[in-house]
Amino acid sequence: MAAAAHTPAQPRPGRVPRRRTVRALRYTALLIVLLIMIGPFLWQLSTSLKGTTEDIYTSPPRLLPEHPTFANYQGVADIIPVWDFVLNSAKVAVSNVLTNVAGAAMAGYALSRLRFRGRAAAAAVFVLALLVPMEATMLAQFATMRALELNNTLVAVVLPGCIGAMNVLLMRNAFDNLPYEIEEAAVIDGANVWQRFTRIALPAVKGTLAVVAIFAFMGAWDDFLWPLIVLSDSDHFTLTVGLNFLHGTFSNNQRVVAAGTVIAVAPLIVMFACLQRFFFKGVGEGAVKG
């Protein structure tokens, strides 16, 4: 009787096939979403590797090129100074990452841990900033850059996005999830605010810092409208603005346009591949609570 009491319950007939069906439907849905998301990039990559003798408008379309070639990438470099544009974009993106990681971390820690008058109002300002569309402030930003004599410089491209409101809120919520007892022990040991911030709080939210870095890099690297407005000298053009020349005079050569697109996307893929381990960890750390 005792042995029979510990016998594990057998699954009901029909439950296992039902679970398998639900799992198959989930994987099918995930596969469809994956194809929708990466399909355009794979098509651009395939088009960039096709030679001039290969038809890119065949029906049905062929994803794999018959004779892969890198001549289209050389064609991009022959048409525009693409590597100068890449360098300008890298300067803007790296500066944006550094300013956002440092500024958002300090602001988020202040909103989470420090007690000062107006803290709730400051947090509300960051939330309200998310509701204002970027296009609504561009004229004011451009007038400010012109008054500071920074227009047509990469500094003017960096400044408006040097600290993002969303990044500050992510860091605040990440610090909110840290136990207060850890810092209380540091206070007893005589640690000041800066020491608690750099030695205790920051190492505990590395994942969220990676999320902020990825968001800041992607936002700066992909930005097109603001650099187009504030920059007038082609020597300062970022990659997204410079690639616009491929869609104009050379719009008929879709292979070269596709090669330029792949050049623009490749750094984002590399960065995410390097930081994905921290990224998925940070999504849980800095999730905005409902």
Backbone bond lengths (Angstrom), bond angles and torsions (degrees), N, CA, C in turn:
res aa  C-N    CA-C-N  psi(-1)  N-CA   C-N-CA  omega(-1)  CA-C   N-CA-C  phi
1 M - - - 1.465 - - 1.513 111.58 -
2 A 1.380 115.75 -42.86 1.458 119.10 179.51 1.508 111.33 -65.86
3 A 1.350 115.02 -39.43 1.465 118.13 179.33 1.511 110.74 -65.47
4 A 1.324 116.20 -38.13 1.466 119.13 -179.91 1.512 111.57 -67.87
5 A 1.343 117.25 -28.77 1.463 120.14 -178.99 1.510 111.90 -68.72
6 H 1.339 118.14 -28.07 1.457 121.29 -178.19 1.525 112.79 -93.74
7 T 1.318 117.61 5.02 1.461 120.12 178.90 1.518 109.40 -69.90
8 P 1.335 118.77 126.82 1.471 120.25 -178.88 1.512 111.40 -63.30
9 A 1.316 114.52 144.01 1.461 119.82 -179.00 1.518 110.62 -68.85
10 Q 1.300 115.94 135.90 1.447 121.49 178.62 1.530 110.26 -82.20
11 P 1.340 117.70 140.81 1.470 119.12 178.25 1.518 111.30 -64.17
12 R 1.291 115.26 145.37 1.454 119.87 -179.57 1.520 110.28 -65.77
13 P 1.334 116.78 148.33 1.474 119.35 176.94 1.525 110.34 -61.21
14 G 1.299 114.70 133.30 1.462 120.54 179.50 1.510 114.58 93.22
15 R 1.373 117.66 -16.78 1.459 118.97 -179.46 1.526 111.85 -72.88
16 V 1.343 117.14 -40.52 1.469 120.33 -179.72 1.527 111.74 -63.56
17 P 1.334 119.60 -48.19 1.475 118.41 175.75 1.526 113.22 -59.02
18 R 1.338 115.93 -34.95 1.463 118.76 179.46 1.527 110.73 -66.17
19 R 1.345 116.37 -41.90 1.470 119.50 177.56 1.512 111.00 -62.39
20 R 1.313 116.18 -41.16 1.467 119.72 179.40 1.525 111.17 -64.19
21 T 1.321 116.05 -37.63 1.464 119.42 178.73 1.523 110.93 -66.04
22 V 1.350 116.19 -43.56 1.466 120.03 178.48 1.519 110.56 -63.23
23 R 1.343 117.56 -41.89 1.456 120.38 178.67 1.516 111.36 -64.23
24 A 1.338 116.94 -40.54 1.462 120.19 178.53 1.524 111.29 -63.41
25 L 1.336 117.06 -39.42 1.457 120.64 178.23 1.521 111.21 -65.80
26 R 1.343 116.76 -38.20 1.462 119.95 178.40 1.514 111.05 -63.92
27 Y 1.338 116.51 -46.97 1.457 119.48 -179.59 1.531 111.22 -65.66
28 T 1.303 116.29 -34.95 1.467 119.09 177.39 1.529 110.91 -65.00
29 A 1.335 115.69 -43.67 1.464 119.06 178.18 1.526 111.32 -63.73
30 L 1.343 116.85 -41.59 1.464 120.11 177.86 1.522 111.07 -63.12
31 L 1.335 117.48 -39.06 1.459 120.55 179.35 1.526 111.01 -65.55
32 I 1.324 116.72 -39.34 1.470 119.91 178.68 1.532 110.63 -64.53
33 V 1.348 116.04 -44.17 1.467 119.90 177.99 1.525 110.67 -62.18
34 L 1.347 116.50 -40.70 1.461 120.25 179.02 1.527 111.15 -61.46
35 L 1.312 116.81 -43.93 1.470 120.03 179.69 1.523 111.25 -64.81
36 I 1.330 116.65 -38.67 1.465 119.59 179.19 1.524 110.97 -64.78
37 M 1.338 116.62 -37.12 1.457 120.53 -175.51 1.526 112.36 -78.69
38 I 1.324 117.76 -44.44 1.472 119.91 -175.79 1.514 112.51 -96.64
39 G 1.344 117.18 -7.88 1.464 119.57 -179.48 1.524 113.76 -57.89
40 P 1.342 118.94 -50.22 1.479 118.68 179.35 1.519 113.44 -60.26
41 F 1.348 117.27 -38.67 1.462 118.60 178.89 1.529 111.43 -66.36
42 L 1.328 116.96 -41.63 1.467 119.43 178.28 1.528 111.13 -62.98
43 W 1.329 116.14 -36.02 1.466 119.04 178.81 1.534 110.76 -68.98
44 Q 1.325 116.94 -40.41 1.459 120.08 176.70 1.528 110.94 -63.75
45 L 1.334 116.43 -41.63 1.460 119.93 178.22 1.520 110.94 -63.53
46 S 1.324 116.64 -42.03 1.461 120.04 177.68 1.521 111.53 -63.83
47 T 1.325 117.08 -43.03 1.468 120.65 179.83 1.518 111.50 -64.20
48 S 1.335 116.94 -37.17 1.466 119.79 -178.96 1.524 112.69 -68.07
49 L 1.325 117.02 -19.56 1.473 120.76 -178.65 1.519 112.93 -99.15
50 K 1.325 117.64 0.82 1.458 121.06 -179.31 1.524 110.77 -90.37
51 G 1.323 116.05 139.13 1.457 121.36 179.42 1.511 112.30 -80.46
52 T 1.318 116.00 175.58 1.465 121.30 -177.41 1.523 112.37 -70.41
53 T 1.320 117.49 -21.17 1.467 119.96 179.66 1.520 112.85 -83.67
54 E 1.309 117.46 -7.36 1.469 121.15 -177.38 1.520 110.00 -102.19
55 D 1.301 116.55 129.67 1.455 122.42 -178.75 1.527 109.96 -77.09
56 I 1.330 116.52 124.49 1.471 120.41 -179.82 1.526 111.30 -92.76
57 Y 1.333 117.50 -1.17 1.464 121.02 -179.36 1.526 111.52 -112.63
58 T 1.321 117.89 28.20 1.458 120.76 -179.66 1.527 110.32 -68.79
59 S 1.311 115.82 154.73 1.463 121.63 177.42 1.526 108.03 -130.70
60 P 1.325 116.83 120.00 1.468 128.66 -1.29 1.532 111.34 -71.25
61 P 1.324 117.15 153.02 1.470 120.04 -177.21 1.520 111.37 -67.05
62 R 1.337 114.62 148.58 1.461 120.79 177.76 1.524 108.79 -109.78
63 L 1.317 116.07 123.78 1.450 120.67 -178.94 1.522 112.24 -78.14
64 L 1.319 117.39 -39.29 1.456 121.10 -178.20 1.523 109.99 -87.80
65 P 1.336 118.01 123.55 1.478 119.96 177.88 1.527 111.18 -69.21
66 E 1.338 115.70 144.25 1.461 119.94 -179.78 1.524 111.69 -70.62
67 H 1.328 116.44 -41.94 1.470 121.41 179.72 1.532 108.26 -130.74
68 P 1.336 117.45 86.35 1.475 119.96 -177.71 1.525 111.92 -59.04
69 T 1.324 115.75 141.21 1.458 121.67 179.64 1.526 109.41 -147.22
70 F 1.327 115.50 149.86 1.467 121.56 176.60 1.528 111.25 -102.56
71 A 1.314 116.69 14.81 1.467 120.26 -178.22 1.524 111.77 -64.02
72 N 1.328 117.70 -30.65 1.465 119.79 -179.43 1.528 111.57 -66.68
73 Y 1.318 117.13 -33.50 1.466 120.16 177.49 1.531 110.61 -68.35
74 Q 1.324 115.76 -37.57 1.456 118.70 174.34 1.519 110.68 -67.34
75 G 1.336 116.08 -32.73 1.460 119.54 177.05 1.517 112.25 -64.19
76 V 1.328 117.51 -36.16 1.463 120.16 176.16 1.515 110.38 -61.88
77 A 1.332 116.58 -44.24 1.466 120.72 179.59 1.525 111.80 -66.66
78 D 1.337 117.47 -29.11 1.470 120.34 178.70 1.526 111.77 -75.20
79 I 1.333 117.11 -28.51 1.461 120.42 -175.95 1.522 111.12 -86.02
80 I 1.322 117.22 -44.59 1.465 121.78 -177.81 1.526 109.04 -131.04
81 P 1.338 117.91 154.87 1.478 120.21 174.78 1.528 110.35 -75.21
82 V 1.324 115.93 71.38 1.458 120.95 -169.38 1.518 112.18 -62.76
83 W 1.328 117.90 -34.48 1.467 119.33 -176.87 1.525 111.36 -74.30
84 D 1.331 117.36 -27.99 1.471 119.45 172.34 1.522 110.21 -68.04
85 F 1.336 116.44 -39.61 1.461 119.92 177.18 1.528 111.05 -66.12
86 V 1.329 116.88 -38.78 1.465 120.65 177.23 1.528 110.46 -62.05
87 L 1.337 116.51 -41.52 1.463 120.07 178.87 1.519 111.20 -63.61
88 N 1.333 117.28 -41.82 1.467 120.00 177.75 1.526 111.29 -63.51
89 S 1.317 116.47 -42.71 1.461 119.62 178.07 1.524 111.31 -64.72
90 A 1.326 116.74 -38.00 1.461 120.11 178.59 1.525 110.96 -64.35
91 K 1.320 117.08 -41.06 1.461 120.09 177.88 1.532 110.53 -61.16
92 V 1.325 116.41 -45.33 1.462 120.33 -179.65 1.522 110.91 -65.53
93 A 1.342 116.59 -45.06 1.460 120.20 -176.68 1.522 112.02 -66.57
94 V 1.328 117.35 -44.09 1.468 120.14 179.77 1.527 110.58 -64.84
95 S 1.333 116.82 -42.28 1.466 119.71 177.24 1.517 111.00 -62.13
96 N 1.331 116.45 -39.63 1.460 120.39 179.32 1.521 111.44 -66.01
97 V 1.322 116.81 -38.10 1.463 120.70 178.22 1.524 110.34 -65.12
98 L 1.319 117.06 -47.79 1.468 120.59 -177.73 1.525 111.75 -62.67
99 T 1.320 117.08 -45.51 1.460 119.92 -178.59 1.525 111.88 -68.22
100 N 1.328 117.01 -36.95 1.460 119.39 179.61 1.522 111.59 -72.18
101 V 1.323 117.57 -42.34 1.460 119.61 -179.99 1.521 110.19 -63.16
102 A 1.328 116.72 -46.57 1.467 119.54 -178.64 1.521 111.53 -71.89
103 G 1.326 117.85 -50.40 1.460 121.29 -176.17 1.514 113.03 -67.67
104 A 1.344 117.23 -44.86 1.462 119.78 -179.44 1.523 111.32 -66.89
105 A 1.331 117.25 -35.41 1.460 119.91 179.04 1.526 110.67 -65.89
106 M 1.319 116.99 -45.39 1.467 119.35 -179.61 1.526 111.36 -67.98
107 A 1.327 117.35 -42.03 1.460 120.03 178.91 1.526 111.15 -66.03
108 G 1.330 116.27 -42.43 1.455 119.25 179.09 1.518 112.56 -64.21
109 Y 1.332 116.69 -38.21 1.462 120.02 178.27 1.527 110.43 -67.09
110 A 1.314 116.95 -40.33 1.468 120.01 178.69 1.525 111.38 -63.02
111 L 1.332 117.38 -42.46 1.463 120.44 179.94 1.521 112.15 -69.65
112 S 1.325 116.59 -27.29 1.456 120.00 -176.93 1.515 113.89 -89.36
113 R 1.343 117.11 -40.37 1.457 119.95 -168.93 1.536 114.62 -110.84
114 L 1.313 117.09 -33.13 1.458 118.70 -175.46 1.523 110.41 -82.77
115 R 1.311 116.14 147.50 1.461 122.27 178.62 1.527 108.61 -109.23
116 F 1.327 117.14 111.16 1.453 121.13 179.70 1.521 108.64 -147.15
117 R 1.311 115.13 158.18 1.464 121.18 -178.68 1.532 109.90 -68.22
118 G 1.309 116.09 130.64 1.454 120.92 179.48 1.513 114.28 89.93
119 R 1.342 117.64 12.14 1.463 119.71 -178.56 1.522 110.99 -64.39
120 A 1.331 117.42 -42.99 1.465 120.22 179.32 1.522 111.26 -64.15
121 A 1.333 116.53 -39.18 1.466 119.74 178.47 1.524 111.16 -65.47
122 A 1.346 116.56 -38.55 1.472 119.87 178.25 1.515 110.77 -64.16
123 A 1.344 117.55 -41.81 1.462 120.24 177.29 1.530 110.88 -63.55
124 A 1.329 117.14 -37.86 1.466 120.30 178.69 1.521 111.35 -65.89
125 V 1.330 116.87 -34.33 1.471 120.19 178.19 1.520 110.44 -62.84
126 F 1.333 117.74 -41.94 1.463 120.16 178.50 1.522 111.53 -64.91
127 V 1.335 116.60 -37.29 1.461 119.55 177.22 1.520 110.58 -66.02
128 L 1.344 116.97 -44.27 1.466 120.60 179.33 1.522 111.67 -64.57
129 A 1.332 116.79 -30.61 1.466 119.68 179.18 1.521 112.13 -62.86
130 L 1.335 116.30 -27.51 1.467 119.43 177.67 1.520 112.30 -70.38
131 L 1.339 116.94 -21.69 1.463 120.94 -177.15 1.518 112.50 -85.56
132 V 1.329 117.22 -13.14 1.464 120.38 -178.14 1.528 109.05 -90.22
133 P 1.331 118.73 119.77 1.472 119.46 179.33 1.522 111.11 -67.34
134 M 1.327 115.06 147.27 1.453 120.35 -177.27 1.528 111.69 -60.43
135 E 1.345 116.33 -35.85 1.459 120.03 -177.87 1.528 112.16 -63.51
136 A 1.337 117.26 -25.78 1.461 120.39 -178.29 1.518 112.59 -72.47
137 T 1.315 117.73 -21.01 1.468 121.45 -177.55 1.519 113.90 -108.88
138 M 1.311 117.84 1.16 1.465 119.73 -174.02 1.521 112.78 -66.41
139 L 1.333 116.74 -39.43 1.461 118.87 179.73 1.526 110.88 -63.75
140 A 1.325 116.43 -42.28 1.466 119.74 177.78 1.526 110.79 -65.66
141 Q 1.313 116.95 -39.39 1.466 120.02 178.25 1.530 111.26 -64.49
142 F 1.326 116.09 -42.13 1.460 118.97 179.66 1.528 110.98 -65.57
143 A 1.341 116.79 -41.06 1.467 119.73 177.82 1.528 110.83 -63.49
144 T 1.328 116.39 -37.32 1.467 119.74 178.14 1.520 111.12 -65.84
145 M 1.322 117.50 -44.64 1.468 120.97 179.47 1.528 111.42 -63.94
146 R 1.316 116.38 -36.68 1.466 119.21 178.88 1.522 110.42 -70.13
147 A 1.346 117.11 -37.77 1.463 119.73 177.88 1.531 111.01 -65.96
148 L 1.329 116.58 -32.72 1.459 121.05 178.12 1.528 112.73 -84.95
149 E 1.345 115.62 -0.52 1.471 122.05 -178.39 1.527 111.46 58.40
150 L 1.326 115.14 40.21 1.456 120.93 178.54 1.517 112.96 -111.26
151 N 1.348 116.84 -2.95 1.460 117.86 179.87 1.526 109.89 -63.39
152 N 1.331 114.60 150.58 1.462 123.22 -176.10 1.531 111.77 66.48
153 T 1.323 116.50 31.52 1.463 121.90 174.05 1.529 108.80 -132.77
154 L 1.321 115.99 157.00 1.457 120.28 177.92 1.527 111.74 -69.45
155 V 1.335 116.70 -23.89 1.464 119.67 176.73 1.525 110.15 -62.38
156 A 1.321 116.86 -39.43 1.458 120.62 178.81 1.525 111.29 -65.97
157 V 1.318 117.58 -29.05 1.466 120.51 177.23 1.521 110.45 -71.15
158 V 1.334 117.21 -35.43 1.460 121.86 -174.35 1.525 111.99 -79.18
159 L 1.334 117.72 -42.05 1.467 121.69 -167.91 1.538 114.70 -55.41
160 P 1.341 120.82 -47.69 1.476 118.51 -175.90 1.526 113.84 -61.26
161 G 1.310 118.09 -26.53 1.459 119.80 -178.21 1.510 113.77 -113.12
162 C 1.341 117.13 20.06 1.467 119.28 -174.62 1.523 112.24 -67.74
163 I 1.343 118.19 -27.06 1.464 121.73 174.45 1.528 107.58 -138.85
164 G 1.323 116.54 111.78 1.455 121.11 -178.28 1.515 112.19 -87.67
165 A 1.334 115.93 141.22 1.463 120.18 -179.31 1.526 111.40 -62.98
166 M 1.323 117.43 -40.61 1.456 120.51 178.62 1.518 111.51 -62.47
167 N 1.318 116.87 -38.76 1.464 120.08 179.07 1.529 111.41 -64.82
168 V 1.322 116.42 -38.83 1.468 119.93 177.78 1.528 110.16 -63.09
169 L 1.326 117.50 -43.64 1.464 120.22 179.74 1.525 111.78 -66.35
170 L 1.326 116.86 -36.71 1.462 119.64 176.06 1.524 111.08 -61.66
171 M 1.332 116.15 -44.81 1.457 119.33 -179.56 1.530 110.77 -67.45
172 R 1.326 117.70 -37.94 1.465 119.55 179.08 1.523 111.07 -61.31
173 N 1.330 116.67 -44.56 1.452 119.54 -179.62 1.516 112.03 -69.24
174 A 1.332 117.49 -31.87 1.454 119.83 175.83 1.527 110.76 -65.53
175 F 1.330 116.79 -42.81 1.466 119.76 178.10 1.533 111.26 -69.42
176 D 1.338 117.15 -31.60 1.466 119.66 177.86 1.524 111.83 -62.53
177 N 1.337 116.77 -29.03 1.458 120.37 -178.06 1.523 113.05 -80.28
178 L 1.323 117.72 -6.78 1.473 120.40 178.35 1.528 109.61 -81.06
179 P 1.336 118.16 136.98 1.472 120.54 178.25 1.529 111.09 -64.48
180 Y 1.304 116.07 137.32 1.462 120.72 178.45 1.528 111.48 -67.80
181 E 1.331 116.73 -25.38 1.453 119.47 -176.93 1.521 113.04 -60.60
182 I 1.336 116.23 -31.06 1.465 119.64 -179.94 1.528 110.58 -62.87
183 E 1.323 116.07 -46.35 1.460 119.43 -179.12 1.527 111.64 -74.52
184 E 1.311 116.82 -30.00 1.462 118.61 177.34 1.528 111.03 -62.38
185 A 1.334 116.03 -38.55 1.461 119.22 176.24 1.523 111.00 -64.13
186 A 1.359 116.72 -37.23 1.459 119.69 178.62 1.526 111.26 -68.49
187 V 1.337 116.99 -35.17 1.467 120.36 177.64 1.520 110.18 -63.65
188 I 1.307 116.68 -41.73 1.470 120.53 178.69 1.531 110.61 -61.54
189 D 1.347 115.73 -34.69 1.467 120.06 179.14 1.525 112.76 -78.45
190 G 1.338 117.52 -2.34 1.456 121.11 176.71 1.513 115.58 94.40
191 A 1.335 118.85 14.33 1.463 121.35 179.72 1.526 110.25 -75.53
192 N 1.333 116.52 137.12 1.456 120.65 176.82 1.528 110.09 -86.60
193 V 1.334 116.55 -177.71 1.470 121.06 -175.35 1.523 110.82 -62.14
194 W 1.327 117.19 -45.00 1.462 120.57 -177.37 1.527 110.80 -64.43
195 Q 1.315 117.87 -39.97 1.459 120.79 178.82 1.519 111.50 -66.79
196 R 1.329 116.53 -38.85 1.467 119.04 177.36 1.516 110.95 -66.50
197 F 1.323 115.77 -35.69 1.465 120.21 -179.71 1.524 111.54 -68.91
198 T 1.318 117.72 -48.49 1.463 121.54 -174.08 1.523 113.62 -80.20
199 R 1.334 118.02 -33.81 1.463 120.49 -172.60 1.528 114.09 -98.60
200 I 1.333 116.59 -21.04 1.465 119.08 -177.00 1.526 111.53 -116.86
201 A 1.328 117.05 -53.57 1.464 120.20 -172.66 1.528 112.14 -72.15
202 L 1.319 117.70 -50.18 1.464 119.99 -176.35 1.529 113.39 -60.66
203 P 1.336 119.57 -48.18 1.474 117.79 178.77 1.525 113.91 -59.62
204 A 1.329 117.75 -23.00 1.459 120.77 -177.89 1.522 113.06 -83.15
205 V 1.344 118.70 -11.40 1.474 121.54 -177.34 1.534 110.65 -123.70
206 K 1.322 116.89 37.65 1.457 120.25 179.79 1.526 111.60 -60.39
207 G 1.325 116.36 -35.73 1.462 118.98 179.92 1.513 112.39 -62.66
208 T 1.321 116.97 -44.46 1.458 119.78 179.04 1.521 111.44 -67.13
209 L 1.319 117.39 -34.92 1.465 120.23 175.27 1.525 110.54 -61.16
210 A 1.338 116.49 -37.96 1.467 119.67 177.16 1.521 110.83 -65.82
211 V 1.340 117.30 -39.32 1.466 120.95 177.01 1.523 110.60 -61.56
212 V 1.321 116.46 -45.82 1.465 120.85 178.67 1.530 110.31 -61.87
213 A 1.315 117.21 -42.22 1.463 120.47 -180.00 1.524 111.22 -62.62
214 I 1.322 116.92 -42.87 1.470 120.27 -179.74 1.522 110.48 -66.44
215 F 1.318 117.37 -45.60 1.466 120.00 179.38 1.522 111.27 -62.16
216 A 1.335 116.92 -41.89 1.456 120.36 -179.21 1.526 110.76 -66.51
217 F 1.317 117.27 -42.30 1.465 120.54 179.60 1.522 110.74 -64.56
218 M 1.317 116.85 -46.12 1.464 119.82 -179.53 1.519 111.34 -63.44
219 G 1.340 116.65 -43.02 1.459 118.95 -179.53 1.514 112.73 -63.11
220 A 1.338 117.05 -40.61 1.458 120.52 -179.48 1.521 111.15 -74.20
221 W 1.319 117.39 -40.32 1.462 120.74 -176.58 1.525 111.89 -69.33
222 D 1.331 116.88 -37.87 1.465 120.90 -176.25 1.522 113.33 -88.72
223 D 1.322 118.26 -8.74 1.460 120.06 -175.64 1.523 110.54 -63.90
224 F 1.319 115.70 132.22 1.470 120.82 -178.62 1.527 112.35 -121.39
225 L 1.337 116.84 -45.02 1.464 119.75 -170.52 1.522 112.21 -67.75
226 W 1.341 117.68 -47.66 1.454 119.33 -176.79 1.530 112.45 -66.68
227 P 1.342 121.11 -45.73 1.474 119.18 174.74 1.525 112.34 -60.31
228 L 1.335 117.47 -34.89 1.458 120.06 178.86 1.525 111.23 -64.31
229 I 1.346 117.24 -34.60 1.465 121.20 -178.66 1.522 111.31 -76.92
230 V 1.328 117.06 -45.50 1.458 120.40 -169.19 1.528 112.97 -88.02
231 L 1.328 118.51 -17.44 1.461 121.64 -178.22 1.526 109.74 -104.59
232 S 1.317 115.74 135.13 1.469 121.17 177.48 1.522 112.84 -123.70
233 D 1.314 117.58 -19.72 1.460 122.31 179.78 1.518 108.95 -94.27
234 S 1.326 116.77 126.02 1.465 120.37 -177.58 1.523 112.58 -63.39
235 D 1.322 118.13 -21.25 1.463 120.01 177.99 1.526 111.76 -66.60
236 H 1.339 117.10 -20.85 1.455 121.36 -179.15 1.517 112.88 -104.09
237 F 1.316 117.90 2.80 1.460 120.42 -176.97 1.527 110.69 -62.47
238 T 1.334 114.69 140.79 1.455 119.76 171.02 1.531 109.01 -83.65
239 L 1.329 115.97 174.32 1.466 119.47 -173.35 1.520 111.79 -65.48
240 T 1.333 117.73 -40.56 1.465 119.17 -178.37 1.523 111.72 -64.21
241 V 1.318 117.26 -36.21 1.460 120.44 177.79 1.526 110.28 -74.08
242 G 1.323 117.15 -41.99 1.461 120.36 -179.29 1.511 113.14 -64.48
243 L 1.345 117.12 -35.76 1.458 119.78 179.74 1.519 112.14 -66.96
244 N 1.327 117.44 -15.79 1.455 120.09 178.79 1.523 111.69 -61.88
245 F 1.347 117.27 -25.79 1.457 120.54 177.37 1.522 111.35 -64.34
246 L 1.335 117.71 -28.32 1.460 120.15 179.54 1.523 111.62 -70.04
247 H 1.330 116.81 -27.08 1.459 120.30 -179.00 1.524 111.82 -86.64
248 G 1.311 117.93 -3.11 1.459 120.55 -178.12 1.508 111.80 -101.09
249 T 1.310 115.25 -90.30 1.458 120.46 -175.73 1.517 111.92 -60.85
250 F 1.335 116.77 -35.25 1.453 120.54 -174.35 1.531 111.27 -110.18
251 S 1.324 115.88 37.23 1.455 119.70 -175.34 1.523 112.61 -67.88
252 N 1.336 119.16 -21.01 1.453 121.48 -178.34 1.525 112.32 -74.22
253 N 1.329 117.67 -23.46 1.457 120.92 -177.66 1.534 108.69 -92.86
254 Q 1.320 115.62 84.28 1.458 120.27 -177.84 1.524 112.44 -67.92
255 R 1.325 117.49 -20.97 1.465 119.93 178.44 1.528 110.40 -66.59
256 V 1.321 116.73 -41.88 1.462 121.29 179.49 1.526 110.15 -69.52
257 V 1.326 116.94 -39.31 1.467 120.43 177.02 1.527 110.38 -61.49
258 A 1.329 116.26 -42.14 1.460 119.94 178.42 1.520 111.16 -64.99
259 A 1.319 117.78 -38.42 1.463 120.24 177.71 1.523 111.04 -63.70
260 G 1.323 117.57 -40.62 1.458 120.33 176.43 1.516 112.05 -63.55
261 T 1.333 116.91 -37.39 1.465 120.28 177.70 1.517 111.50 -64.13
262 V 1.319 117.02 -42.02 1.471 120.78 179.42 1.526 110.27 -64.58
263 I 1.337 116.88 -39.42 1.466 119.90 177.72 1.526 110.56 -61.03
264 A 1.330 116.69 -37.34 1.463 120.37 -178.70 1.523 112.05 -73.36
265 V 1.328 118.04 -31.99 1.463 121.16 -175.56 1.525 111.63 -86.45
266 A 1.327 118.10 -28.36 1.465 121.37 -173.27 1.527 113.54 -55.07
267 P 1.343 120.80 -45.16 1.474 119.10 179.33 1.519 113.65 -61.11
268 L 1.330 117.98 -33.31 1.458 120.44 178.73 1.528 110.66 -66.36
269 I 1.325 115.90 -40.73 1.460 119.77 179.53 1.525 110.48 -65.64
270 V 1.329 116.60 -42.47 1.462 120.38 -179.93 1.522 110.91 -63.48
271 M 1.333 116.58 -43.84 1.464 119.40 -179.04 1.517 111.50 -64.80
272 F 1.329 117.15 -42.90 1.459 119.05 179.96 1.520 110.87 -66.80
273 A 1.336 117.61 -37.28 1.463 120.20 178.32 1.525 111.12 -62.90
274 C 1.321 117.17 -34.79 1.463 120.53 -179.22 1.524 112.15 -76.27
275 L 1.337 117.45 -29.45 1.466 120.63 -173.77 1.524 113.84 -112.23
276 Q 1.335 117.29 8.95 1.462 118.22 -174.21 1.528 112.32 -64.25
277 R 1.333 117.20 -32.91 1.461 119.55 179.57 1.526 110.46 -62.02
278 F 1.335 116.64 -42.48 1.463 120.37 178.38 1.522 111.27 -75.92
279 F 1.340 116.33 -29.67 1.460 120.19 -176.98 1.516 111.16 -63.53
280 F 1.325 117.89 -50.02 1.462 120.47 -177.58 1.517 111.24 -68.54
281 K 1.317 116.67 -29.06 1.463 119.45 174.51 1.527 110.26 -69.88
282 G 1.318 116.84 -38.67 1.455 120.60 -177.29 1.501 113.94 -74.41
283 V 1.340 118.43 -23.87 1.456 120.18 177.65 1.525 110.31 -61.36
284 G 1.324 116.56 -37.37 1.465 120.08 176.98 1.505 112.98 -75.33
285 E 1.342 116.79 -33.47 1.461 120.16 -179.42 1.520 112.14 -67.67
286 G 1.350 115.75 -44.71 1.457 118.54 -172.11 1.499 114.23 -107.98
287 A 1.323 117.02 23.20 1.459 119.16 179.49 1.518 109.98 -63.56
288 V 1.340 115.15 134.59 1.464 120.31 179.72 1.519 108.92 -73.84
289 K 1.307 116.38 123.58 1.465 119.75 -177.26 1.514 110.63 -76.03
290 G 1.326 114.71 142.39 1.447 119.58 178.60 1.515 112.89 -82.51
